[in-house]
């Protein structure tokens, strides 16, 4: 292990130790998020069976500068990815000579509300699919193109563009579709399972310690409604499965593959935990 890795691990361990010992705590802000004239739902009643009474957007836990950046589409650097996605939408690719627009026309119409309803059940594969996997399915079956590699810049951009068409639309999954409920159950189990050398679960930070600070990070409920998200600490867009894998890595556990059954189940459960919150893609975070 390099000196930099050792230092990073030591800092993380110190932060976790402080967190478990109590740590500083602060309320989320009581402000309204409006983007392009649309008021976002950043607080919503929790669905039945949720551990919290109210679900809260991660935007409420960010610093003033970060909140202001997300609220201004001209300042939000994530909009560059959305603009790239708009170009990809119109780009012909594959043996069938088609683009996304060839079948779906204007995304502002055809994709409105779509991002708020994924993951969805896919009868062909017998599994849930997220927006990224649905894009790949369309590319292979309808365009004669290759599926994207995980986190290909065009995959992230197109996902951002599609989900941005649902800006302001409340998240609402259909757990009665196919076997979605059983995948929700698996995702919930993963959410509460402690792993890695640091013996942490998702719930350790985003439920038991929500509102506390770990180092300079104000811990939120860990909602998925703003992904793909622009993160200042990486100076770029971060997909949800990239974030999942990063958190698992930080516990010093073995990282599952992106879009694996384990992470797809986790996505189903985590997305459900944000039921009623507006889609904010591209959100801006630290």
VENRAKA-V805937 format. One record per pair of residues at least 12 apart in sequence whose C-alpha atoms are under 8 Angstrom apart, sorted by the first residue. I is the first residue (numbers start at 1). J is the second residue. If there is no record, write none. Layout:
I/J
I/J
This chain:
12/250
13/198
15/214
15/215
16/214
18/214
19/209
19/212
19/213
19/214
23/212
23/213
23/214
24/212
24/213
25/211
25/212
25/213
26/211
26/212
26/218
27/61
27/211
28/60
28/61
28/211
29/60
29/61
30/60
31/60
33/71
34/71
35/70
35/71
35/72
35/73
36/71
36/72
36/73
38/168
39/168
40/168
40/277
40/278
40/279
40/280
41/168
41/170
41/276
41/277
41/278
42/55
42/56
42/57
42/59
42/60
42/277
42/278
43/55
43/56
43/57
43/277
44/56
44/275
44/276
44/277
45/276
46/273
46/274
46/275
46/276
47/273
47/275
50/273
55/221
55/273
55/274
55/275
55/276
55/277
56/220
56/221
56/223
56/274
56/277
57/220
57/221
57/223
57/225
57/274
57/277
58/220
58/221
58/222
58/223
59/283
59/284
59/285
61/211
61/218
61/219
61/220
62/218
62/285
62/286
66/284
66/285
66/286
67/284
69/284
70/282
70/283
70/284
76/284
77/230
78/229
78/230
78/236
78/237
78/282
78/283
78/284
79/282
81/156
81/157
81/158
81/160
81/161
81/237
82/157
82/158
82/160
82/161
82/164
82/282
83/157
83/161
84/154
84/157
84/158
84/161
85/154
85/156
85/157
85/158
85/159
85/160
85/161
85/162
86/158
86/161
88/154
88/157
88/158
89/101
89/158
90/102
93/143
93/144
93/145
94/139
94/143
94/144
94/145
94/146
95/143
95/144
95/145
96/142
96/143
96/144
97/143
98/142
98/143
99/143
107/162
107/165
108/165
111/162
111/163
111/165
111/166
112/165
112/166
113/165
113/166
113/169
114/162
114/163
114/165
114/166
115/131
115/162
115/163
115/164
115/165
115/166
115/279
116/163
116/166
116/169
116/170
116/171
116/172
116/173
116/278
116/279
117/171
117/172
117/173
117/174
118/130
118/131
118/173
119/131
119/173
119/267
119/268
120/173
120/174
120/177
120/180
121/177
121/178
121/179
121/180
122/178
123/178
127/179
127/180
128/180
128/183
128/264
128/265
128/268
129/264
130/264
131/159
132/155
132/156
132/159
133/259
135/159
136/148
150/258
151/239
151/242
156/228
156/237
156/238
156/239
159/228
160/227
160/228
160/281
160/282
163/279
163/281
164/279
164/280
164/281
164/282
166/279
167/278
167/279
167/280
167/281
168/278
168/279
168/280
169/277
169/278
169/279
170/275
170/276
170/277
170/278
170/279
171/225
171/271
171/272
171/274
171/275
171/276
171/277
171/278
171/279
172/272
172/275
172/276
173/271
173/272
173/275
180/268
183/265
183/268
183/269
184/265
184/266
184/268
184/269
185/265
185/269
186/262
186/265
186/266
187/262
187/263
187/264
187/265
187/266
187/267
187/268
187/269
187/270
188/266
188/269
190/262
190/266
191/203
191/266
192/204
195/248
195/251
195/253
196/248
196/251
196/252
196/253
196/254
197/251
197/252
197/253
198/251
198/252
199/251
200/251
205/219
206/219
206/220
206/221
206/222
207/221
217/286
222/270
223/270
223/271
223/273
223/274
224/240
224/270
224/271
224/274
225/271
225/274
225/277
225/278
225/279
225/280
225/281
226/279
226/280
226/281
226/282
226/283
226/284
227/239
227/240
227/280
227/281
227/282
227/283
228/240
228/281
228/282
228/283
229/281
229/282
229/283
229/284
229/285
230/282
230/283
230/284
230/285
231/284
231/285
231/286
232/284
232/285
232/286
233/286
241/258
241/259
241/263
242/258
244/263
245/257
245/258
